């Protein structure tokens, strides 16, 4: 019994002493594998980081054209739906154009009035010029009459001188002398009257000439007014055409947040059209990653939506400033006390195979991961 008792503890002690040795070997092997694996992983990552720059702060971008009305009005028709494909020039919205049509008619009426004013001014100018010509003819007639009156006065003066000498000798009668005196005075009066008439005609000619000049100026003003009214008509017609809102380019319509009967204002963004001219990627790299980056380097893009398909691309350009500079309130770290934050600079990356079917399926805003090959 004692021997059995003594043997049992001996038999149980031997395995207990051998177990720690086996566990220590396994631990060493696992530790060695972890060290080797970690070293291999670290060396691989280091070598990869020397030839690549990566970031997941990147998105797909595309040209987006907002649909903005140029004139205010109430929406009469909405001819597109959410996510609909449209072509350039397709009708998107139709506004109520009755007010704009009335403005066109009002502008056309103002143009007709201006044209009538021009016709009246031109007619007045023609009449004034005819009056000037008539006045000129009247002056010529008055000059001829004055010359005739001067001759008559000269003859009457000569007769008076002869009769005056003859009356002294009593060679003629008193009646004959008085007739000579009367003829001389009549000739003088006639010359005086004709001279006054000529002066009046000359004054009328000057007045008509001034009126003609004023009327000519009115013709120029009326012509300028007509040009202005024509511009008003064209402007009214142009605004009338803006009542039909057309697609600015071919693409896909976003969510249409417009209903019939809604009042829209000039410059109000209604919805957008995403252009079909291709997409690209904008990646925001840290400023510490730019040392070896160059335009034209090869880029591999992994899109979250298509994890199993790498896209080939090329680095095409760098932003002229960091993203924070374009913020609504750019940070100002010139006060002296600030926390230095690593800035990010946007980089534009263009797909090498723009015609790839999967590239055409990409949508603006999709998240991507970018790997730039530095060598």
C-alpha angles and dihedrals in degrees: 000000000000091000091053091048091050093047096050095060089047092052092050093047097058097062091044090058094049098048098072090054092057093047093050092055092052091048092051092049093049091046091050091050091049092049093048092045093047091048091049091047093047093048091047092050091046093050090046092050090054091060102030140050117201138186137166092200092100138108140188113259135193140171110277119191116200119221106231126173117231095204131038121245148120118287110250100176137011109203101177136065134209115294093003120155113237136181127225109279097022115140112254103169137005120208127203102270102185094103091047091049090054090052089053091052091046091052091048090051091051089050091052090050091051091050090051090051089052092051090050092048091049091049091050090050091052091049091048092051090049089051090051090052091048091048090050090052089049091053090051090050091048090051090052091048091049091052090050090048091051090054091048090049091049092051092046090049091052091049090049092053092051093045090047091058093042094051090058090058091042088239092135134036124259089246092059090050093050090050090055091049091049092048091052094049091046091053091049092050091048092052090049092050093048091050091052091047090052091051090051091050090049091052090049089050091053091048092049090047091052090048090049090052091049091048090049088054089050089054090056092047091048091050090051090048089052090054090050092049091050089053089050090052092049091047091050091049091048091051088048090055089052089065086080107065112208131196108267091211143349116284147093122307119234124218108318107226095182129102132192111269093026117136113233126191132215110275094015112141106231103174139317141253117218107216124235093220094107139274135256139184129252112201124188109217125186115254089242090064098060101081097095101022115116136176112264097032118141117258132196116206127197115195118206090222092056105032095167097053120073115203122216116224144157132234103245109173148348127234115253091232141014120276093252091061090065094050121116089248108026114207116252112208096172096100094092101244114071143127111253110233123190107245127220125224119206116235125196116224122187125203115248094213103045090167094059111124092228091050089057089053093057116108129207112264097032114140118242140175118229128208115186117199105221095194 
